[in-house]
Amino acid sequence: MLSREQEIECAKDMIAFQHYFRDVIECRQKQPQDDLITDLVQAKVAQERSLDTAEHRTIIATINNRLVERGASFELS
């Protein structure tokens, strides 16, 4: 079980994670690159609409969770 301080630190880390990827997504929308985030930003649902911010975050968080399970993760730099 986590202490109150550890819970607060985890919450801060999650918010930093969300803010970091929000900024990366906005950047890739303006300046596409040859990377996974650009592919995600340019993806279409049923070839009609772009994914929304919540969908981007969910996909990125899911990928990160799977990486963590395997001993890796996105490096925020």
N, C-alpha and C positions, 0 to 999 in steps of 0.2 A: 504494500500500500504506500502511496506517495504522501509525503508531508504536504502541508498547506503551501509551503514555499516552493516545493517541487511542482505542485499543480499550477501555481502562478507562473513559474518559469516555463512550463510546457505550453501554457496558454499564450504567453508572450512569443514563444518560438513559432507557434502555429500562426499567429497574426503576422509575424515577420515573414513567414513562408508565403502566406497569401498576398501580402503587399509586394514582395519580391516578384512573384509570378504575375501579378496584375501589371506591374511595370514592364516586365518582359513581354507580355502579351500585347500591351499597347505599343511597345516599340516594334514588335514584329508586324503589327497591323500597318504601321507607317513605313517600315523598312524591312521587307521580307528577307530572310536568309535561308541558307540550305541547312535547316535543322528541324527537329521534331516539333518545336513550338510553332514555327511557321506553318508546318503541315497541319497542325491542330487548328490554328487560326483560320486557315484557308479551307478547312473541311466543311462540307455541307451535309445537312440532314435530309435524307431522301432527295438529294441533289436539288434542294430548293432553298433552304435557309442556312445561314451560318449558325454555328454553335454560340450560345450566349455565355456570359461571364461565369455564371454558376456551373454550366456544363464544362467549360474549360477547367475551372478549379477542381471539379470532381474528378475529371480524367487525370489531371496532373497529380492530385493527391493519391489516387488509386495506383498510378504508376510508381510514385514514391513509396507507398506502403509495400508494394511488391518488391521493390529494390531493397528496402530495409529488411524485409523478411529474408532476403538473400545476402545480407551483410553489406549492402551498398546503399547509396541514396544520391539525390541531386546535390551537387555542391553549390551552395549559394555564395557567389563571389561578386 
